[in-house]
């Protein structure tokens, strides 16, 4: 059995210094892993910093001389198949006609897991909100939203939505349920134009406005985007200076 060294949460917290090249590698790996899932019709539906593991291989280095991190996604307990043929192969029960017609969209209950990683489409209205959502959701688009939060968390090494905790449902809904407020919060916390562009593509109120995984993958592999991202990481989110700059913007 493969042994993993750290969760992404531990990796980002324990290390005082993560290089910009390491951040970019982590981000690209996460996007690549989700792309493989989506290409096979699988949505993870529980992406968070505790379901991403990070290993560093001794003797394998990036261009800046830092150890090369490797990302592994874990915990597929909430994952869903979205292709009819695969569902028929693996599910013990037949898919009801109304659910089959919705594919790849699904019906589900609000997500009470890691709420900071959930869009307004799956975020509960209260701690007692367990009824089936009145609308169907696109599980792939929800993965993209969660991935956007993971990317934010990775390159800033801080949680999004300053001052709003994961269990503050009202506070989270106030931000992520309104396009103007959502984009304003991104702009307040993130000074770099390329970092903003990336987050704007992932974090939207309407799931139809989000990039799909192919768009996100193409964007992150673009050489110009890579160079500008790394430059912005160096300038805005390098070590302890980033904490002081972030506090100054609040």
N, C-alpha and C positions, 0 to 999 in steps of 0.2 A: 504494500500500500504506500502511495506517495505521501511523504510528510511535507506539510506546508509550514513555512517559517513564520509568517505574520498575516493577519488580516490587513486590508488596506487601512483600516482605522488605526491599527497599531503602528503600521509603517509610517503613516503621516504624523502620528503623535510622538512616537518615540524618537524619531530622527530630528535633530535640531536643524539639519541642513540637507535638503534634497535638491539636487541640481536641476536646472531647467531642462536639460536633456533627459534626465530620469523622469521628470514629470511628463514630458512629451511621450516618452516610451510607454509609460503606464497608460496614458490616455489612448494612444494608438492601439495598444494591446486590448484594452477593454472594448473599444469599438470593433476590433477584429473578431473578438470572441462573440459578441452579440450578433455580428453579421453572419457568422456561421450558423447560429441558432435560427435566425430569421430566414436564412436561405433554405433551411430544412423545415420551415413552417412551425417552428417552436418559439413561443414567447416565454421569457423567464418569469416576469411578473413579480419579482422580489429583489430587484437590484438595489444594493445598498453597500456601504463601506464594510460591513461585516460579512457579506457574501462574496467578496472579492479577496482572494488570497494573493500574497506577493512573496515570491522567492527571489533571492539573489544568488547567482552562480559564481563561485570563486573563480577568478581568472578570466572572466568574460566582462569586457569593459565597453563603454560607449565612447564616442569621439572625444568627450571632454575628460576621459580618464576615470569616470565613476563607474561603479559596478552596475551591470545591466540587470534591471529588474524584469521578472517574468510574471505575468498575471494569469490567474486561474479562477474561473467562475465556479461557485459551488451553490448548493442548496436549491434543488429544483422542485421543492415541495409544492409550489404554487404554479409551476410551469404548465402551459396549455398547448396542446396540439391544435392546429388551425386548418389542416388539410383533411378533407373528408376521407380520403383513402387511408391515411394514417390513423385517424380516429377509429375507423371501422376495424382496422387491424389490431389495435391495442386496447380499445375500450371493451369492457364486458357487456355493456348495454348499448342498444342502438341509439343513435342520436335522434332526438325528436325532430320532426320536420321543420318546426319553427326555428330551432337552434341551427339546423343545417343550412337554412336559407340565409341566416345572418353571417355565416362564416366569410371572412376571418374574424368578424366582430363577434363578441360574446356578451352574455348577460351574467352579471355577478353582483356580489354584495360590496359595500364600501370596504376599502382596505384600511384596517386598523393597525397595520404593521409599522414600518418606519415612515411616519407621515410626512416628514420633510422631503421624502423622495417621491411623493405621490402628487399627481396633478389634481386640479379641481374636479376632474371627471370621475375620480375614484376616492377622493378624500371624503371621509364621513362628515356629517353635519354636527354630530355630537358623539360622545362616548357610548351612547345608547342606540346609535343609528346602525342597525344591522339588517334592515330590509333590503330586498333586491333593488338595485338602482333602477330608476324609471327609464333610463336610456341604456342602449348597448354601448360597449366600449371597444376601441381598437387596441388589442393588447400589444401590438407592435409599437404603436404610437406611445403607449404608456411606458414601454421599455425605453424609448428614446427620451422621454421626459426624465425618467429616473437616471438614465445615463448622463443627461445634461447636468443633473445635480452632482453626480459622481465626478464629472469633469471639473466642475466648479470647485468642489471639495479638494480635488487633487492639485490643481495649479495654484490655488490660494492657500491651501492647508488650513482653511477655516470653513465653518459652516455657513451656508447661505442664510439670508434673511436675519441680519444682525438683531439680536434682542428678542427673537421669536424662537421659543423652544419647540421641540418635536411634539410635545403633548398639548401645545397651544393651538387647538383646532381652529378656534375663532380667528386668531392672529394669522395663521397660515392661509385660511380661506380668504381673509381680507386682502392678502397680497396676491395669491396665485389665481384668484377668481376674477381678476380685473386686469385687462391687457395693459392699460396705462400704468397702473401701480406696479405691475410685474416688471415691465421694461424700465420703469424709473428706479426700482430697487437694484436691478442689474447695473444700470448706469452709475448709480451712487456708489456701489461697491467695487465695480470693475472699470478702471480707467482706460485700458487698452482697447483699441477699435477691433482688432482681430478676435480678442477674447470675447468681446461683446457680440460680435457677429456669430461666433460659435454658439454662445448661449441663446441668442435670439432664435437660432435655428432649431434648438432643442426644447426650450422652455416657452410654451405658448398655452394660452387658455383653450383655444379650439384645436383639437387634435389634428384636424385637416390642414392646419397651418404649419405643422412640424415637418422637418426633414424626415425622410425615411432613412433606413440604415445605409442604403447605397449612396445617397447624397452626402450623408455624414462621413462615410468612409472615403469617398472621393475628395471631400474637403480636407480631411485630416492628412491625407497622403500627398496633397498638393505641396510642392517644394516651397513656393512662395509663402503659403500659409504657415508651413512648419517654421521657416526662418523668422517670420514676424511674430509667431506665437512665442518662440524661445526668447526672442528679444524682449517681448513684453513681460515674460516671466522674470527675466533678469532685472528689468527695470522696476517692476511693480510688486513682485512677490518673491523677493530674494531674502531669505532668512528673517531675522527679527525686525529688520527695517520695514518689512511688509506689514507687520502688526501695528507699528506706530503710524504708518501711512493710512492703514485701514481705520484706526481709531480717530485720526484727524478728519476723516471724511464723514464720520457719523454725526 
